[in-house]
Amino acid sequence: MSKNDNDRQSAEEQKIKRQLKQALRQSGDEPTLAGKNIHYEVATRTHGTVHGGIGVIHRLVNEVGLPKSIDQRVHLLKQHRPYHESDHVLNVAFNALCGGHTLEEIELWRNDGTYLRGLGTPSIPDPTTARDFCRRFDAAAILALEEAINECRVAVWRRSKEVLTETALIDADGCLVPTDGECKEGMDIAYDGTWGYHALVVSLRNTQEPLFIENRSGNRPSHEGVVPLFDRAVALCRQAGFTKVRLGWDTDFSLTTALDRWTDDGVHFLFGYDAKKNLKERAGAAPGVAMVSDLVGDGAGAFMSAQGTSFAAPMVSGTILLMESQDPTLVGNPGAIKTKLLGAADNVGIETKNGGRLNVAKAVSGS
């Protein structure tokens, strides 16, 4: 805003404040909402739309090169009469940005001259044409569209040095999507009775952007199909310039087949497991006995003897952190950590998985 605009706005704000203050001094003999000063004029040269920001969005889209990227990667039309693939994709996306919930609402924007002028076009595809275009997509075409968008994301990420200095945090989760349709292909009943789809979403937590979305039947498990998408996401983040990558998922994802490969590739991961019976039995094989712990609260300064995995697990975890701080080559190398921990254990003959007792000093020093 210019200085004159700021001055006019400031003057208007002061005027409103005076009016509000003076309004309390009125007699109250008549209603205050009189509406005496309003009148209407029809302007012949000025045009307006409630979606004025769409022009700015379209400028941003062109600046990052998204239309060109879409047309280079997505090939669904044999001829362009006159619309290209990018025109169709943006038409559907802009409809959603303007509050549209169905393709039929595109007809509103087709008849809004100001909207069309904001996009710099005489026309946009009608709803029937938009539906025909959407039906042409298969799994390969959807992936091509995602890759086209991600190509532009890489260029945007590279402009932000702050983003690239962070660890790329890639998350995956299944999202139940209910639908009112009855005969759409692939729909099914989910574990909670939801009728619809179970979409898989792989996203970058740093920027809260979805990188890949794979639609699946409602009865499919959460982890199904995530490994190749994780691989694509890792490659994408490294292409952008992220030096560290960490994958994350919840307890419904069992990806043990890929953990070793990711570890060898320098990818870190953070995940949990459901406390199933067989895992609880294996954890119980290392109960932790004769554990010495300091007391807190009223007993601060004293020590106690305890046992159980609740005591053993944090002590081993803390030891691993000390080991990694002393020897950074251990980071992301669980095999070497395990070997070093077991090799440093004191063989005291107590009933544990390996018959040894944790020796923190020896594990950290490596001696």
Secondary structure as UniProt FT lines:
FT   HELIX           3..23
FT   TURN            24..25
FT   TURN            50..53
FT   HELIX           54..63
FT   TURN            64..65
FT   HELIX           66..73
FT   HELIX           85..97
FT   TURN            98..99
FT   HELIX           103..105
FT   HELIX           106..110
FT   HELIX           113..119
FT   HELIX           127..135
FT   HELIX           139..159
FT   HELIX           161..164
FT   STRAND          168..178
FT   TURN            185..186
FT   STRAND          188..189
FT   TURN            191..192
FT   STRAND          195..204
FT   TURN            205..208
FT   STRAND          209..214
FT   TURN            218..219
FT   TURN            222..225
FT   HELIX           226..240
FT   STRAND          245..249
FT   TURN            251..252
FT   HELIX           256..264
FT   TURN            265..266
FT   STRAND          268..271
FT   HELIX           277..284
FT   STRAND          291..294
FT   HELIX           297..299
FT   TURN            300..301
FT   STRAND          303..306
FT   HELIX           309..326
FT   HELIX           328..330
FT   TURN            331..332
FT   HELIX           334..344
FT   STRAND          346..347
FT   STRAND          356..357
FT   HELIX           360..365
//
